[in-house]
Amino acid sequence: MRPAKKRAASRQRGGFSAQLTHVWHRLTGRDAVTVQRIGAPTAAKLPVPKTRSKRTMPRIARSPAERWARGEAPTRAALIACLVFLGASAAYAARLGGHLPSVGDATTATLNGAANVAGLGITDVRVIGASRMSGEEVVMRLGIDQTSSLLTFDAEAGRRLLLDVPWVKSASVRKLYPATLEIVMEEREPYALWQRAGQVSLLDRDGRTIGPYDDERFSSLPLVVGEGADRRASEIIELLAANDAVRSRVRAAILVAERRWTLKLSDGVDVKLPELEPGNAIALLARLDREQGILNRDIAALDFRLTDRVTVRLTEAASNRRMEHIRVRIPGQLPNARPAVHQPPAVAPAHSPAVVTPPQRPGRTT
């Protein structure tokens, strides 16, 4: 009886030990497949880890980056490359921190070589938002070649290089490991043409010079002329946009002494705007042309600088015709002399500018 009880107790102890071992391996993550104790009635079976599927390509044909992505253990060559890479990274960090003297291009070449072996060479460059610069031009601007790597590439320095290009308004450069460089750019939009000292340049809306005007595609842009006109181009362009009838006749806007604008119309007429409230003068010009057709007359200039009147100067041909008409009406009158008593009409001679009273403005008495 006693031997039977001892055997039963032994079996119980064996079963409890197997269960305890099973729990321990479950907690520690050990890959034990079967744990069996001598004398135990049964063996405690543990879960068997799933085996990996067969490789679809030879091991030697895969790069270290691909092996790491698949969760495979790197080869001996890859481990050596990793060690070289880590050592080179430490040396490069010390160089950037000023703890080691610079050894020039040799160090960079060594680092690039180690990084390429480790799978960190730049093999893909993504350029987003560039329409006037090709991807090849961006790569050349950043100095990227077949030996470049993400390890030694300075993203901030590359961003500054792109911002130095006049067409580029903003840029960002990101390193996406293991082998991709992403570049996002925003280009400046041509807004106006600026003429100064005989040279014509492209401007953006902020007044910044983009580059020389060498493309006929931008010939329809508004033209501003004069020193300081680049900084105030948006001002006059927005005023003209509010009066399309006048804007369609304007060939150029000339900034005089950096104070006021003179509009040069397509038929050669000069419209001199006041320094203050030029928008009101443009609206008045549109009204005079709509009601009296003043821009269709034989005139050379319109002066809006006086607040209570508009001065009109005739062309030379119109002035000669008018003086001839006066000579016929008043015998003995010299051709260039003014009549003794004459009420100035709406159109006056070129040598003696007349005054055209503008239409009554709200709140003003004339």
C-alpha positions in Angstrom: 0.0 0.0 0.0 2.8 2.3 0.9 4.7 1.8 -2.4 1.5 2.6 -4.4 0.9 5.8 -2.5 4.5 6.9 -3.1 4.0 6.3 -6.9 0.8 8.3 -6.9 2.4 11.2 -5.1 5.4 11.0 -7.5 3.0 11.2 -10.5 1.3 14.2 -8.9 4.5 16.0 -8.3 5.7 15.3 -11.8 2.4 16.7 -13.3 2.6 19.9 -11.2 6.2 20.4 -12.1 5.4 20.0 -15.8 2.6 22.6 -15.5 4.8 25.0 -13.6 7.5 24.6 -16.3 4.9 25.3 -19.0 3.7 28.5 -17.3 7.3 29.6 -16.8 8.2 29.2 -20.5 5.0 31.0 -21.5 6.0 33.9 -19.3 9.7 34.0 -20.4 9.0 33.3 -24.1 11.4 30.4 -24.4 11.0 28.3 -27.5 10.8 24.9 -25.7 8.7 22.5 -27.7 8.3 19.7 -25.2 9.1 19.4 -21.6 9.0 15.9 -20.1 9.9 14.7 -16.6 11.0 11.2 -16.0 8.3 9.3 -14.1 5.5 11.7 -15.2 2.6 10.0 -16.8 2.3 12.5 -19.7 4.4 15.2 -21.3 3.3 18.8 -21.3 3.3 20.1 -24.8 3.9 23.8 -25.5 3.0 25.8 -28.7 5.4 25.4 -31.5 6.4 28.7 -33.2 5.4 29.0 -36.8 8.1 28.4 -39.3 8.9 31.0 -41.9 7.9 30.4 -45.5 10.6 29.5 -48.0 12.7 32.3 -49.4 11.5 33.3 -52.9 15.0 34.4 -53.9 18.6 33.5 -53.1 19.9 34.9 -49.8 22.9 36.4 -51.5 20.7 38.4 -54.0 19.1 40.4 -51.2 20.4 43.7 -49.8 20.8 44.1 -46.0 17.8 46.5 -46.0 15.6 43.9 -47.7 16.7 41.3 -45.2 16.0 43.6 -42.3 12.6 44.4 -43.7 11.8 40.7 -43.9 13.0 40.1 -40.4 15.9 37.9 -41.5 19.2 37.8 -39.6 21.9 39.7 -41.5 24.8 37.9 -43.0 28.4 38.2 -41.7 29.2 40.8 -44.4 26.2 42.8 -43.4 27.3 42.7 -39.7 30.8 43.9 -40.6 29.2 46.7 -42.7 27.0 47.7 -39.7 30.1 47.9 -37.5 31.9 50.0 -40.1 28.8 52.1 -40.4 28.5 52.7 -36.7 32.1 53.6 -36.4 31.9 56.0 -39.3 28.8 57.5 -37.8 30.6 58.2 -34.5 33.5 59.7 -36.4 31.3 61.9 -38.5 29.4 63.1 -35.4 32.7 63.9 -33.7 33.7 65.8 -36.8 30.5 67.8 -36.8 30.9 68.6 -33.1 34.4 69.9 -33.6 36.0 67.2 -31.4 38.1 65.8 -34.3 40.0 67.7 -37.0 38.4 67.6 -40.4 40.0 65.2 -42.8 38.2 66.5 -45.9 36.6 64.6 -48.7 38.3 61.4 -47.8 36.2 61.1 -44.7 33.0 61.8 -46.5 33.9 59.3 -49.2 34.6 56.7 -46.6 31.3 57.4 -44.8 29.4 57.3 -48.1 31.0 54.0 -49.0 30.1 52.4 -45.6 26.5 53.8 -45.8 26.0 52.4 -49.3 27.2 49.0 -48.1 24.8 49.2 -45.3 21.9 50.0 -47.7 21.7 53.7 -46.9 22.7 55.1 -50.3 20.4 57.6 -51.9 18.6 55.6 -54.6 15.3 57.5 -54.9 14.8 61.3 -55.0 11.1 62.4 -55.0 10.6 66.0 -56.2 7.1 67.4 -55.4 5.7 70.8 -56.6 8.4 71.7 -59.1 7.1 72.8 -62.6 9.8 75.2 -63.8 12.7 73.1 -62.5 13.1 69.5 -63.6 14.1 66.7 -61.3 17.5 66.5 -62.9 18.1 70.2 -62.2 17.1 69.7 -58.5 19.5 66.8 -58.1 22.3 68.7 -59.7 21.6 71.7 -57.5 21.9 69.5 -54.4 25.0 67.8 -55.6 23.6 64.3 -55.4 25.4 61.5 -57.3 25.6 57.7 -57.2 27.9 57.7 -54.2 25.7 60.0 -52.0 24.1 58.6 -48.9 21.6 59.7 -46.4 24.2 59.5 -43.7 26.3 62.4 -44.9 23.6 64.4 -46.7 22.8 67.7 -44.9 19.0 68.3 -45.4 19.1 71.8 -44.0 22.0 72.8 -46.3 20.1 71.4 -49.2 17.0 73.4 -48.3 19.1 76.6 -48.2 20.5 75.8 -51.7 17.0 75.5 -53.1 15.9 78.7 -51.5 18.7 80.5 -53.3 17.0 79.7 -56.6 14.8 82.8 -57.5 11.9 80.7 -58.7 11.7 78.8 -55.3 9.4 80.4 -52.7 9.7 77.7 -50.0 11.3 74.2 -49.8 11.5 71.3 -47.4 14.0 68.3 -47.6 13.3 65.1 -45.7 15.4 61.9 -45.4 13.3 58.8 -45.5 15.4 55.8 -44.5 16.8 53.7 -45.8 17.3 55.2 -49.2 14.8 57.9 -50.1 15.1 61.7 -50.3 11.9 63.7 -50.5 11.9 67.3 -51.7 8.7 69.5 -51.5 8.9 72.9 -53.3 6.6 75.9 -53.8 7.5 78.1 -56.7 6.9 81.8 -57.2 4.2 82.9 -59.6 5.0 85.7 -62.0 2.8 88.7 -61.3 4.2 91.6 -63.2 7.0 92.9 -65.4 9.4 95.5 -64.1 11.5 97.7 -66.3 14.5 99.6 -64.9 17.6 100.9 -66.6 16.6 99.2 -69.9 16.3 95.8 -68.3 12.9 93.9 -67.8 12.5 91.4 -65.0 9.8 89.2 -63.7 8.2 90.0 -60.3 6.1 88.0 -58.0 3.2 89.4 -56.0 5.5 90.4 -53.1 7.7 92.5 -55.4 10.6 90.1 -55.4 12.5 89.7 -58.6 12.2 86.2 -60.0 14.5 86.5 -62.9 15.0 88.2 -66.3 12.1 88.4 -68.7 13.1 85.9 -71.4 9.9 84.0 -72.1 7.1 85.3 -74.4 4.5 83.4 -72.3 4.6 86.3 -69.8 4.2 89.1 -72.3 0.6 89.8 -71.1 1.7 90.6 -67.6 1.3 94.2 -66.4 4.4 96.4 -66.9 5.6 98.8 -64.2 8.5 101.2 -64.8 10.8 103.1 -62.6 12.9 102.9 -59.4 10.8 101.5 -56.6 8.0 100.3 -58.9 8.8 96.7 -58.0 7.8 97.3 -54.3 4.5 99.1 -55.3 3.5 97.0 -58.3 0.6 95.3 -56.6 -0.8 98.7 -55.5 -1.4 100.1 -59.0 -2.3 96.7 -60.5 -5.1 96.3 -57.9 -6.4 99.8 -58.6 -6.6 99.1 -62.3 -8.3 95.8 -61.8 -11.2 97.6 -60.3 -11.7 99.6 -63.6 -11.5 97.1 -66.4 -12.3 99.7 -69.1 -9.2 101.7 -68.1 -7.0 98.7 -67.4 -7.5 97.3 -71.0 -6.0 100.6 -72.4 -3.0 100.8 -70.1 0.3 99.7 -71.6 2.6 100.6 -68.6 2.4 102.3 -65.2 5.4 104.6 -64.6 6.3 105.5 -61.0 7.5 109.2 -61.0 10.1 110.1 -58.3 8.8 107.1 -56.2 5.7 109.2 -55.3 3.0 109.1 -57.9 2.0 107.1 -61.0 1.6 108.0 -64.6 -0.3 105.7 -66.8 0.9 105.2 -70.4 -2.0 104.2 -72.6 -1.7 102.0 -75.6 -2.4 105.0 -78.0 0.3 107.1 -76.4 -1.8 109.2 -74.0 -0.3 110.0 -70.6 -2.6 110.0 -67.6 -1.0 111.7 -64.6 -2.4 110.5 -61.4 -2.2 112.3 -58.0 0.0 111.1 -55.2 -3.0 110.8 -52.9 -6.1 108.8 -53.7 -5.1 107.6 -57.2 -8.0 105.2 -57.2 -10.5 108.1 -57.3 -8.7 109.6 -60.3 -8.9 106.3 -62.2 -12.6 106.0 -61.4 -13.1 109.6 -62.6 -11.2 108.8 -65.8 -13.4 105.8 -66.4 -16.5 108.0 -65.9 -15.3 110.7 -68.3 -14.6 108.1 -71.0 -17.9 106.4 -70.5 -20.0 109.7 -70.6 -17.9 111.9 -72.9 -15.6 109.5 -74.7 -12.6 111.5 -73.7 -10.1 108.8 -74.4 -11.3 108.7 -78.0 -10.4 112.3 -78.7 -7.2 113.6 -80.2 -5.4 114.3 -76.9 -1.8 113.8 -75.6 -2.2 113.9 -71.9 -4.7 114.1 -69.0 -3.6 115.5 -65.7 -5.6 114.6 -62.6 -3.2 116.0 -60.0 -5.5 118.9 -59.2 -8.4 117.9 -57.0 -11.0 120.2 -58.5 -10.2 120.0 -62.3 -8.8 117.9 -65.0 -6.2 119.4 -67.4 -6.2 118.1 -71.0 -3.3 118.6 -73.5 -4.0 118.1 -77.2 -1.7 116.5 -79.6 0.4 118.7 -81.9 -1.8 118.0 -84.9 -5.0 118.8 -83.0 -3.4 121.9 -81.6 -2.4 123.1 -85.1 -5.9 122.5 -86.4 -7.4 124.4 -83.5 -5.1 127.4 -84.0 -5.9 127.5 -87.7 -9.6 127.5 -86.8 -9.0 130.4 -84.5 -7.0 132.4 -87.1 -9.9 132.0 -89.6 -12.5 133.1 -87.1 -10.4 136.1 -85.9 -8.6 137.8 -88.9 -5.2 139.1 -88.1 -4.7 136.8 -85.1 -1.2 135.2 -85.0 -1.2 131.5 -85.4 0.4 130.8 -82.0 -1.4 133.6 -80.1 -4.3 133.0 -77.8 -7.6 134.8 -78.5 -8.2 137.9 -76.3 -11.5 136.7 -75.0 -12.4 133.1 -75.4 -14.3 130.7 -73.2 -12.1 127.5 -73.0 -14.0 124.6 -74.4 -13.6 120.9 -73.3 -10.6 120.5 -75.7 -7.8 123.0 -75.5 -4.6 123.7 -77.5 -1.4 121.9 -76.7 0.6 125.1 -76.0 -2.0 126.4 -73.6 -3.6 123.5 -71.6 -7.3 124.0 -71.0 -9.2 122.9 -68.0 -12.1 120.4 -68.2 -14.4 120.6 -65.2 -15.1 117.0 -64.1 -18.6 115.8 -63.4 -20.0 116.8 -60.0 -18.6 114.6 -57.2 -20.7 113.6 -54.2 -20.4 116.1 -51.4 -18.4 118.6 -53.4 -19.5 121.9 -54.9 -17.7 123.5 -57.9 
